[in-house]
Amino acid sequence: MPPRRAPSAPPGPRVSRRLKGLPPSDEFTLYEARQYIHYMNVNVKKKIKYNLAKREDLGEWAYRVDRRNQRQHFFPGQIILAVHAHPQTVLDRAFNDQDVATTHQSPVAAKMRVMVVLHETFTGLLCLPMYTHQSSTPLPPARWAEMVSISHNLTWQGNTRWAGLPLRMTIHNTQYAHDSFIHLTEPIHVQLESRICDVGYMSGGEYCRLMDLLQYKEDELRNQAFALYGSTYNKHALHSWQPTPGQRLNNTRLQSTMNSFAQMRWTLHG
């Protein structure tokens, strides 16, 4: 019999370049850079993609704005420009469209979007997006019913008669559309670590009117949602209630009725 060989030591764990956070090839690398944006008065830390073979930058891989001096620049009713990202669902976009990226999860599209600030959160700003809707394809009435017109001038009447006359705004730069539509049902959360540009503002009175329209639309949609449970949404009864630490349910008759209602299961799975 041949002599038995001593067992060899197990190989060490293999860690791919991807798991190490490195580019897939030695041809590329990442390096750190810093930038001060004077007109925004913010400091930015970046990671830049670099082609070692060609000795050229390939653009930003990541960036982070120092939010310690970012938060002070924003207020409710302000009009801003920020990144709006969403799943890429437009099938006829060009293959080389620079606003589209492929990820393991989903194709993603992104662009700089004009928005109006509703209020701050702990990590950013809750905003409503603004669109010009200049396409020749007509929108259905139900779509217009979720929007409110907003304008820089006093002559444009807009397309949202249900909301009354258009809201008024002041725009600092003529490159941005002076006539637009605020989507009341598509809130966007903007991180303070992202680049945010000041575009304009609404007066306090116009901001108050926007919040009234938003509340009206939210109440309308909540009424429709509660109706699916065989109940009626009563915002006045709900507003009189306050949450109790350590308690999950408020044990109201409405909550008990909706909790036992089975119509939603039938609708979704019938």
Rosetta blueprint (number, residue, H / E / L):
1 M L
2 P L
3 P L
4 R L
5 R L
6 A L
7 P L
8 S L
9 A L
10 P L
11 P L
12 G L
13 P L
14 R L
15 V L
16 S L
17 R L
18 R L
19 L L
20 K L
21 G L
22 L L
23 P L
24 P L
25 S L
26 D L
27 E L
28 F E
29 T E
30 L E
31 Y E
32 E E
33 A E
34 R E
35 Q E
36 Y E
37 I E
38 H L
39 Y L
40 M L
41 N L
42 V E
43 N E
44 V E
45 K E
46 K E
47 K E
48 I E
49 K E
50 Y E
51 N E
52 L L
53 A L
54 K L
55 R L
56 E E
57 D E
58 L E
59 G E
60 E E
61 W E
62 A E
63 Y E
64 R E
65 V E
66 D L
67 R L
68 R L
69 N L
70 Q L
71 R H
72 Q H
73 H H
74 F L
75 F L
76 P L
77 G L
78 Q E
79 I E
80 I E
81 L E
82 A E
83 V E
84 H E
85 A E
86 H E
87 P E
88 Q L
89 T L
90 V L
91 L L
92 D L
93 R L
94 A L
95 F L
96 N L
97 D L
98 Q L
99 D L
100 V E
101 A E
102 T E
103 T L
104 H L
105 Q L
106 S L
107 P E
108 V E
109 A E
110 A E
111 K E
112 M E
113 R E
114 V E
115 M E
116 V E
117 V E
118 L E
119 H E
120 E E
121 T L
122 F L
123 T L
124 G E
125 L E
126 L E
127 C E
128 L E
129 P E
130 M E
131 Y E
132 T L
133 H L
134 Q L
135 S L
136 S L
137 T L
138 P L
139 L L
140 P L
141 P H
142 A H
143 R H
144 W H
145 A L
146 E L
147 M E
148 V E
149 S E
150 I E
151 S E
152 H L
153 N L
154 L L
155 T L
156 W L
157 Q L
158 G L
159 N L
160 T L
161 R H
162 W H
163 A H
164 G L
165 L L
166 P L
167 L E
168 R E
169 M L
170 T E
171 I E
172 H L
173 N L
174 T L
175 Q L
176 Y L
177 A L
178 H L
179 D E
180 S E
181 F E
182 I E
183 H E
184 L L
185 T L
186 E L
187 P L
188 I E
189 H E
190 V E
191 Q E
192 L L
193 E L
194 S L
195 R L
196 I L
197 C E
198 D E
199 V E
200 G E
201 Y E
202 M L
203 S L
204 G H
205 G H
206 E H
207 Y H
208 C H
209 R H
210 L H
211 M H
212 D H
213 L H
214 L H
215 Q H
216 Y H
217 K H
218 E H
219 D H
220 E H
221 L H
222 R H
223 N H
224 Q H
225 A H
226 F H
227 A H
228 L L
229 Y L
230 G L
231 S L
232 T L
233 Y L
234 N L
235 K H
236 H H
237 A H
238 L H
239 H H
240 S L
241 W L
242 Q L
243 P L
244 T L
245 P L
246 G L
247 Q L
248 R L
249 L L
250 N L
251 N L
252 T L
253 R H
254 L H
255 Q H
256 S H
257 T H
258 M H
259 N H
260 S L
261 F L
262 A L
263 Q H
264 M H
265 R H
266 W H
267 T H
268 L H
269 H H
270 G L
